[in-house]
């Protein structure tokens, strides 16, 4: 294989997103929120502070995750070829199904 730039070469027709740290951060925040809410229900000392901290970290991680989703959708401009490819595949699949069952299109 020639010396190609890897970002310009795509070996598959699918859009695979890059790995993101936000799902694990959000799940840890949710676990902390659940644990601290149970502790506050049972009147543990300083559980309200942990509950507030867990709620703030959850809001922060979700907002940063949504920021990444929005920026990927707006600025990377990679979805238009994928959408047109998906529409073309859908049309091809419909014509193949109609030909399979003897219907003309």
C-alpha positions in Angstrom: 0.0 0.0 0.0 1.3 3.5 -0.8 2.0 6.1 1.8 -1.6 7.4 2.2 -2.9 9.8 4.7 -5.1 7.7 7.0 -7.7 10.4 7.5 -8.4 10.5 3.7 -8.8 6.7 3.4 -11.9 5.0 4.6 -12.0 1.2 4.3 -15.7 0.8 5.0 -18.9 2.6 4.0 -20.0 3.2 7.6 -19.7 6.2 9.8 -18.0 5.1 13.0 -17.7 7.8 15.7 -14.5 8.3 17.5 -14.3 7.0 21.1 -15.7 9.4 23.6 -15.0 9.7 27.4 -18.5 11.2 28.1 -20.5 8.0 28.4 -18.2 6.7 31.2 -18.1 10.1 32.9 -21.9 10.3 32.8 -22.4 6.8 34.1 -20.0 7.5 37.0 -21.9 10.7 37.8 -25.2 8.7 37.7 -23.7 6.1 40.1 -22.5 8.8 42.4 -25.9 10.5 42.3 -27.7 7.3 43.1 -25.4 6.5 46.0 -25.5 9.9 47.5 -29.3 10.1 47.2 -29.6 6.8 49.1 -27.2 8.0 51.7 -29.1 11.2 52.1 -32.4 9.3 52.4 -30.8 7.4 55.3 -29.6 10.6 57.0 -25.9 10.1 56.6 -23.6 13.0 57.5 -22.8 15.4 54.7 -24.7 13.4 52.2 -26.5 16.5 50.9 -23.2 17.9 49.8 -22.3 14.8 47.9 -25.8 14.8 46.3 -25.3 18.4 45.1 -21.8 17.6 43.8 -23.1 14.5 42.0 -25.9 16.5 40.4 -23.5 19.2 39.3 -21.1 16.7 37.8 -24.0 15.0 36.0 -25.1 18.3 34.5 -21.5 19.1 33.5 -20.8 15.8 31.8 -24.1 15.8 29.9 -23.7 19.3 28.7 -20.1 18.6 27.5 -21.3 15.4 25.8 -24.1 17.3 24.0 -21.6 20.0 23.1 -19.5 17.4 21.3 -22.6 16.0 19.5 -23.7 19.4 18.3 -20.2 20.4 17.1 -19.8 17.1 15.3 -23.1 17.6 13.5 -22.4 21.2 12.6 -18.8 21.4 11.7 -17.5 18.1 10.5 -19.7 18.0 7.4 -19.4 14.2 7.1 -23.0 13.3 7.4 -24.3 14.5 4.0 -22.5 11.7 2.0 -23.5 9.2 4.5 -27.2 10.2 4.4 -27.2 10.2 0.5 -25.5 6.8 0.6 -28.1 5.5 3.1 -31.0 6.8 0.9 -29.5 5.1 -2.2 -29.1 1.8 -0.3 -32.7 2.1 0.9 -33.9 2.6 -2.7 -31.8 -0.3 -3.9 -33.1 -2.6 -1.2 -36.8 -1.7 -2.0 -36.2 -2.4 -5.7 -34.5 -5.7 -4.8 -37.4 -6.7 -2.6 -40.0 -5.8 -5.2 -38.1 -7.8 -7.8 -37.8 -10.7 -5.5 -41.6 -11.0 -5.0 -42.4 -10.4 -8.7 -43.7 -6.8 -8.4 -42.7 -4.3 -11.0 -41.6 -0.8 -10.1 
